[in-house]
Amino acid sequence: MMNIHNLSVSFQGEYLFEDITFKLGNGDRIGLIGKNGAGKSTMLKILSKEMEPDTGQIAADKELKIGFLKQDIDFILGRTVLEEAYEAFVEIKELEAKMEEVNTQMAERTDYESEGYHQLMVDINDLQHQYDILGGYNYQGDTEKILQGLGFKREDFGKLTDTFSGGWRMRIELAKLLLQNNDILLLDEPTNHLDIESIIWLESFLRNYTGAVAIVSHDKMFLDNVTNRTIEISLGRIYDYPKPYSKFLVLREELRTQQLASQKNQQKQIEQTEKLIEKFRAKASKATMAQSLIKKLDKIDRIEVDEDDNSVMTLNFPVSITPGKVVVETNKISKKYGDNQVLSAIDLLIERDTKTAFVGQNGQGKSTLAKIMVGDIKHEGELKLGHNVQIGYFAQNQAEYLDGNKTVLDTMIDAANETNRSKVRDILGSFLFRGDEAEKYVRVLSGGERNRLALAKLMLQPFNVLIMDEPTNHLDIKSKNVLKEALKRFEGTLILVSHDRDFLQGLTHTVYEFKDQQIKKYLGDIDYYLEKRNVDSLREVEKRTVIKEVPKEKNQQSYEDQKKIKSLNNKLSNIESKISDMERKIKKIDAELEINYEEVSSKPNFFDDYQKMKSDLQNFMQKWEDIQLEIEKF
């Protein structure tokens, strides 16, 4: 499908990557990983032909359709959500215009037996045939399905895109790409603006996508659930493995271990040969032998060990004085934007030293409540902060507030005070801004580097309550791991808004779900929440089924209908039993992985069996829903 050969790209005289070669084939779902600034987004721009490499070739079919979701998109305003989504169907819309024109001409004529009218009938038949082949009779339904999968409600379809945030407009762009049936999908951080439910839906969609997909993402769970191949860009080279991210890590480490062992063994042989050469050189009778050994030594291909970029930021949040037992309390907090009521009479109590997650669909008020807590926006109701509470706040768009015309160092110095200004360079160094890196202008930093700088600014003041809104957006996987461990060690109170399931796992112990202007508390971690949400979703479907069945008296149903309903209910019970059994097994495996990852994951075919189990569970869930819908028909 696409061959990339000897590709090289440099910036300011330094190679981002050099002489890299790989293929992109049908059915490939590639996770493109690497540290911030390694060149992942640049690679996607080159594959999309938006950017030219310094050297190298990309060979691809001329008819190849490529869809590219960029991190920064210029949106056209003035259209409704549906109108904008329909822009994915340029050919279909052109055919609709032509069909309308021909139909108008036919309606205006009465010479039904004429050659001209006959030609119009031929034309309309041809156009309708093309329309059918392109999916013209299905595209509206497909559009609505995908928009709903990405979190839009039906009542949103007629709203102007101008009324939505940049994150929601990015979802519309993603929907358009998914609707276009591209041969290759290039997705740069597609989950950054999605909530957990939409991410799970997107995973399912991409797993069944017939073309090729290349994804830049730092969401480990998303990569594991979607990809079947991993390409890491590191120190100018690529490492290509036909496995998803977690398996790639294991294989990559195994390969380096083998390389180190082989290199050590080879070095031992080389040293022995060199000793013989020195010994033979001392004797004239052995000079020929020495020369022979020298030639042999020169011909040896030295075993190289893959370089491993182990540079990671170090992070410890400074803690201030101990606050009172209750750090944040809200009483009947409400907030609306214009006519849009986001929060309604919210009562919430956060105690000292707890770690809490805010989750839910975008636009449900998570960030709004965080902003209310730090005093950024006005609201109705009462907000109480506890005794000695000192809040550190990381806003969702914190990195956007950085001045692009300042250097990294100046940004920190300007934010510091007299007591901590001397620590600025040390703090920057711990966030990988060392030496000349600190003199870079903010405008040339990648999204992840900007996020690191915004996090570094948090280190300038101590606090005992930390409120973080989507802190992992744009951070690479290593940096996310460091941040997660630092938050685990943080001895204060944490309130975390996030859609990253892997990041939340084992980090927070209470989850608040934001939905329909209210919040619901779950006393457990993100896995507990997702498990309970599945049960709640099933109950919602059951509730709808019962409500729809009530008006119909049992004696009104035919004997055949009753038999079918009984059969469907039996199937339902059987599937529910299987779902419960599989969920228990998966939960048990996840617990074992937490305790001893290496031992458990090293079992033969572990990852294949584990992924199959998860896939089977999703299939049973879908069957359950399908049967419920069948029952509803009666």
Residue pairs with C-beta under 8 A, 6 or more apart in sequence:
1 23
1 24
1 25
1 26
1 60
1 61
1 64
1 183
1 184
1 212
2 23
2 24
2 47
2 58
2 59
2 60
2 64
2 184
2 212
3 23
3 24
3 57
3 58
3 59
3 60
4 20
4 21
4 22
4 23
4 24
4 47
4 56
4 57
4 58
5 21
5 56
5 57
5 58
5 59
6 19
6 20
6 21
6 55
6 56
6 57
7 17
7 19
7 20
7 21
7 46
7 53
7 55
7 56
7 57
7 58
8 15
8 17
8 18
8 19
8 20
8 53
8 54
8 55
8 56
9 15
9 16
9 17
9 39
9 42
9 46
9 53
9 54
10 16
10 18
10 54
15 236
16 38
16 39
16 42
16 236
17 39
17 43
17 233
17 236
17 237
17 238
18 236
18 237
19 56
20 56
20 237
20 238
22 231
22 238
22 240
24 30
24 47
24 184
24 212
24 214
25 212
26 183
26 210
26 211
26 212
27 210
27 212
27 228
28 212
28 213
28 214
28 228
28 229
29 206
29 207
29 209
29 212
29 213
29 215
29 226
29 227
29 228
29 229
30 212
30 213
30 214
30 215
30 227
30 229
30 230
30 231
31 215
31 217
31 223
31 226
31 227
31 229
31 230
31 231
31 244
31 245
31 248
32 40
32 43
32 44
32 214
32 215
32 216
32 231
32 233
33 40
33 216
33 217
33 218
33 223
33 230
33 231
33 232
33 233
33 245
33 476
33 477
34 40
34 232
34 233
34 234
34 476
35 234
35 309
35 311
35 448
35 476
35 478
35 479
36 446
36 447
36 448
36 449
36 451
36 452
36 474
36 475
36 476
36 479
37 445
37 446
37 448
37 449
38 233
38 234
38 476
39 233
40 188
40 216
40 233
41 71
41 188
41 216
41 446
42 51
43 233
44 68
44 70
44 186
44 188
44 214
44 216
45 51
45 68
45 70
46 52
46 53
46 58
47 58
47 66
47 184
47 186
47 214
48 66
48 68
48 186
49 58
49 66
50 68
61 183
64 183
64 184
65 180
65 181
65 182
65 183
65 184
66 182
66 183
66 184
66 186
67 177
67 180
67 182
67 184
67 185
67 186
68 177
68 186
68 188
69 170
69 173
69 174
69 177
69 185
69 186
69 187
69 188
69 190
70 188
71 188
71 189
71 192
71 447
73 169
73 170
73 173
75 161
75 166
75 169
75 173
76 84
76 161
77 160
77 161
77 162
78 160
78 161
78 162
79 87
79 160
79 161
80 157
80 158
80 159
80 160
80 161
81 147
81 152
81 156
81 157
81 158
81 159
81 161
81 164
81 172
82 143
82 144
82 147
82 157
82 158
84 161
84 172
84 176
85 143
85 146
85 147
85 172
85 175
85 176
85 179
86 93
86 139
86 140
86 143
87 176
88 143
88 175
88 176
88 177
88 179
88 180
89 134
89 136
89 139
89 179
89 180
91 134
92 131
92 134
92 135
92 136
92 139
95 127
95 130
95 131
95 134
95 136
96 131
96 136
98 127
99 124
99 127
99 128
99 131
102 120
102 123
102 124
102 127
103 124
105 120
106 117
106 120
106 121
106 124
109 116
109 117
109 120
111 117
131 137
135 142
139 179
142 179
143 175
143 179
144 154
144 157
146 175
146 178
146 179
146 205
147 156
147 157
147 172
147 175
148 154
149 198
149 201
149 202
149 205
150 171
150 174
150 175
150 194
150 198
150 201
150 202
151 168
151 171
151 194
151 195
151 197
151 198
151 361
151 362
152 168
152 171
161 169
161 172
164 172
165 362
165 363
166 193
167 192
167 193
167 362
168 193
168 362
168 363
170 192
170 193
171 193
171 194
171 198
174 187
174 190
174 202
177 185
177 187
178 185
178 205
181 211
182 211
183 211
183 212
184 211
184 212
184 213
184 214
185 206
185 209
185 211
185 212
185 213
185 214
186 214
187 213
187 214
187 215
187 216
187 217
188 216
189 216
189 217
189 218
189 447
189 473
189 474
190 202
190 215
190 217
191 199
191 202
191 217
191 219
191 222
191 499
191 500
192 470
192 473
192 474
193 362
194 202
194 362
194 499
195 359
195 360
195 361
195 362
195 499
196 359
196 499
196 501
196 530
197 361
198 361
199 219
199 222
199 499
199 501
203 222
203 225
203 226
204 618
206 213
206 215
206 226
207 225
207 226
207 615
213 226
213 227
215 223
215 226
215 227
217 223
218 448
218 472
218 474
218 475
218 476
218 477
218 480
219 500
219 501
219 502
220 245
220 246
220 477
220 502
221 500
221 501
221 502
223 230
223 244
223 245
224 244
224 245
224 246
224 611
225 244
225 614
226 244
227 244
227 245
228 242
228 243
228 244
229 240
229 241
229 242
229 243
229 244
230 240
230 241
230 243
230 244
230 245
230 247
230 248
231 238
231 239
231 240
231 241
232 238
232 239
232 248
232 252
234 307
234 308
234 309
235 307
235 309
237 306
237 307
239 252
239 306
241 247
241 248
241 251
241 252
243 251
243 607
244 607
244 611
245 477
246 601
246 607
247 607
250 601
250 602
252 306
255 306
256 305
256 306
256 308
259 303
259 304
259 305
259 306
260 305
262 303
263 303
263 304
263 305
266 300
266 302
266 303
270 297
270 300
273 293
273 296
273 297
274 297
276 290
276 293
277 290
277 293
277 294
277 297
279 286
280 286
280 287
280 289
280 290
280 293
281 287
281 290
311 432
312 432
312 478
312 479
312 481
312 482
313 430
313 431
313 432
313 452
313 479
313 482
314 430
314 482
315 430
315 431
315 455
315 459
315 482
315 483
315 485
315 486
316 486
316 489
317 392
317 458
317 459
317 463
317 466
317 486
317 487
317 489
317 490
317 492
318 459
318 461
318 462
318 463
319 462
319 463
319 464
319 490
319 491
319 492
320 390
320 462
320 463
320 464
320 492
321 388
321 390
321 464
322 352
322 388
322 464
323 352
323 386
323 387
323 388
323 389
323 390
323 464
323 465
323 493
324 352
324 386
324 387
324 388
324 389
325 351
325 352
325 386
326 349
326 350
326 351
326 352
326 384
326 386
327 350
327 351
327 352
327 385
327 386
327 389
327 464
327 465
327 493
328 348
328 349
328 350
328 373
328 383
328 384
328 385
328 386
328 389
328 465
328 493
328 495
329 348
329 349
329 350
329 383
329 384
329 386
330 346
330 347
330 348
330 349
330 369
330 372
330 381
330 382
330 383
330 384
331 347
331 381
331 382
331 383
331 384
332 345
332 346
332 347
332 380
332 381
332 382
333 343
333 345
333 346
333 347
333 348
333 369
333 372
333 379
333 380
333 381
333 382
333 383
334 341
334 343
334 344
334 345
334 346
334 379
334 380
334 381
335 341
335 342
335 343
335 365
335 368
335 369
335 372
335 377
335 379
335 380
336 342
336 343
341 517
342 363
342 364
342 365
342 368
342 517
343 365
343 368
343 369
343 379
343 517
344 517
344 518
345 381
346 369
346 381
346 518
346 519
348 369
348 512
348 519
350 356
350 493
350 495
351 493
352 386
352 464
352 493
353 491
353 492
353 493
354 493
354 494
354 509
354 510
355 487
355 493
355 494
355 496
355 507
355 508
355 509
355 510
356 494
356 495
356 496
356 508
356 509
356 510
356 511
356 512
357 496
357 497
357 498
357 504
357 507
357 508
357 510
357 511
357 512
357 526
357 529
358 366
358 369
358 370
358 495
358 496
358 497
358 498
358 512
358 514
359 366
359 497
359 498
359 499
359 504
359 511
359 512
359 513
359 514
359 526
359 529
360 366
360 513
360 514
360 515
361 514
361 515
364 514
364 515
364 516
365 514
365 517
366 469
366 497
366 514
367 396
367 469
367 497
368 377
369 514
370 393
370 467
370 469
370 495
370 497
371 377
371 395
372 379
372 383
373 383
373 385
373 391
373 467
373 495
374 391
374 393
374 467
385 391
388 464
389 464
389 465
390 462
390 463
390 464
390 465
391 463
391 465
391 466
391 467
392 458
392 461
392 463
392 465
392 466
392 467
393 466
393 467
393 468
394 454
394 455
394 458
394 466
394 467
394 468
394 469
394 471
395 401
395 469
396 469
396 470
396 473
396 497
398 451
398 454
399 447
399 450
399 451
399 453
399 454
399 474
401 454
402 411
402 442
402 450
402 453
402 454
403 411
403 442
404 441
404 442
404 443
405 441
405 442
405 443
406 414
406 441
406 442
407 438
407 439
407 440
407 441
407 442
408 428
408 433
408 437
408 438
408 439
408 440
408 442
408 445
408 453
409 424
409 425
409 428
409 433
409 438
409 439
411 442
411 453
411 457
412 424
412 427
412 428
412 453
412 456
412 457
412 460
413 421
413 424
415 457
415 460
416 423
416 424
416 460
417 460
420 460
420 461
423 460
425 438
427 456
427 459
427 460
428 434
428 437
428 438
428 456
430 456
430 459
431 452
431 453
431 455
431 456
432 452
433 440
433 452
433 453
433 456
442 450
442 453
445 453
446 474
447 473
447 474
448 474
448 475
448 476
448 479
450 474
451 471
451 473
451 474
451 475
452 475
452 479
455 471
455 483
463 492
464 492
464 493
465 492
465 493
465 494
465 495
466 487
466 490
466 492
466 493
466 494
466 495
467 495
467 496
468 487
468 494
468 495
468 496
468 497
468 498
469 497
470 497
470 498
470 499
471 483
471 496
471 498
472 480
472 483
472 498
472 500
472 503
475 483
480 500
480 503
483 503
484 503
484 507
487 494
487 496
487 507
488 506
488 507
494 508
496 504
496 507
496 508
498 504
501 526
501 530
504 525
504 526
505 525
505 526
505 527
506 525
506 594
507 525
508 525
508 526
509 523
509 524
509 525
510 521
510 522
510 523
510 524
511 521
511 522
511 524
511 525
511 526
511 528
511 529
512 519
512 520
512 521
512 522
513 519
513 520
513 522
513 529
513 533
522 528
522 529
522 532
524 532
527 587
527 590
531 583
531 587
534 583
534 621
538 624
541 625
541 628
542 628
544 632
545 628
545 631
545 632
548 632
549 631
549 632
549 634
552 634
554 562
557 565
557 634
561 634
564 634
565 631
565 634
568 627
568 630
568 631
569 631
571 627
572 624
572 627
572 628
572 631
575 620
575 623
575 624
575 627
576 624
578 620
579 617
579 620
579 621
579 624
582 613
582 616
582 617
582 620
583 617
585 613
586 613
586 614
586 617
589 600
589 610
589 613
592 600
593 600
593 601
600 606
601 607
